[in-house]
Amino acid sequence: MLEITEVELQQLEGNKDRTLQLLLKKAILKDMVEKKYTEQETAILKELKENTEIEFYLNCISKKDIQIEQHELLEVYKNNLEALKDKNISEVFPQLQQAIVNQKLREEKIKTINQIIEKHKLNDLMKKYSKETEVKEAK
């Protein structure tokens, strides 16, 4: 039997859609416990979890430095004025803001990845392993 805790009920604030989503999530999670995965499915699931965790880690590290200035938002709006002329400003600005956040997040993630490459000297390791591969292939 699925149940919702008192804390969850308070968080749901009587919202029927969110209540249904929570109950569905609990039902799926319950069914998942009973699922027996094949060896291949288990390997795929492990890789998916690992990739998700890596993405989460990179996002957490990268987003801490993201700030959007009002002038950036206005600049993007002005640069796209023709495409946005029939749109409501109060609806467009949050969308533009999210687009800028996404762009900055991608840029920060690239910086973070480059820092990890430097920290762990991955380019040197690539040279080492590339040479080893070339030697093995030559034999």
N, C-alpha and C positions, 0 to 999 in steps of 0.2 A: 504494500500500500504506500503510495506516495503522499508525503505530507509537506506542508510549508511551515517553517518555523515562525515564531512570533516576530523575530527580528526581520525575517524576510517579508512578512505581512506588512510590517510598518514601512519597510523600504518601498514596497509596491504601491502604497498609498491608495489602495482600492482600484488601481488601473487594471482593467480586465485584460487588455492586450498583453501587458507585461506579466500578469499572473499566468496567462496561458503559455507565454514564452518560457517562463520558469518551470511550469509543470511539464511542458514538452521536453525541456532540457533535462530535467530530472528523470523522465521516462526513458529518454535516449541513453543517458549515462547508466541507468539501471540495466537496460538491454545490452549495452556495450560490455558490461562486466561478464555477461554470460557468453559472449562471442569468443569462439576459438579461432584465432587467426592462423593461416598457413605460415610456414617459415618465410616465404617471400613477402607476404603481407606484413609480417612482423618486422622484417628488415625495412620495408618501405615506410611503415609507421614510425620506426625509430629515426629514420633519416628526416622525415617530415617534422617530427618533434624537434630534432636537433636544428634544422634549418629555421624553424619558427623561433626557437630560443635565441639563435644567432641574430635573427632580424630584430627581435625584441631588445636584445642587448645593444645592438648598434643604434636603434632608435632612442633608447634611454640615454645613451652617452651623447648622441648627436643633438637631441632636441633641447638639451639644457642651455645651449648657447644661442638659441634662435630667438630673435626679437624682431618685430616688425614696426617700423617707424611709420607714422601717418603719411609722411611725404612719399614713401615707397608705394603705399596703397593708392594715393592720388596719382602718382606717376603712371602706374599700371592702368588705372582707370582712364586717364587722359590718352594714353597710347592706344587704348582700345575703344575710344569714345564712339566711333562709327558703329562698331558691332554691338555696343551696349546702349545705344541711343534710345531704344524703345523699352529698355528694362527699368525697373524700379530700383533706385539707388539703395534703398534699405535692404533689398534682396540681393543685389549685386555685390555690395561691399563684403559681406561675410564669405561669399564664394570666392571673391578675389583674394581676400585675406587667407583663406584655406589654400588657394593655389600658390600663394607666395610662401606659406609655411611648408607646403609639400616640396616646393623647389629648393628652399633653404635646407630642408631636412636632407634631401638628396645630396646637396653640396656638402653639408656637414658630415654625412655618412662617408662620402668619398674621402674627405680629410681624415676622418677617423680610421678608415681602412688604410690609407697611406701611412698614418702614424703607426699602425700595427705592423705594416710591412717593414718600416724602418726599425721599430723596436725589436722585432724578431729577426732582422736581417734576412728577410725572405728572398730578396734578389740574389744575395750571396748563396743561399741554399739552393735556389733554382739553378744557378751556374754550376754548383757542385753536382747536383743530381742530373742535370742535363749532360754534363761530361760523362758521368757514370753510365748513363743510358747510351750515349754515343759509343763508348768503349764496349759495352755489352753487345750492342748491335753490330759492331765492326768484327767481333770474333766469330 
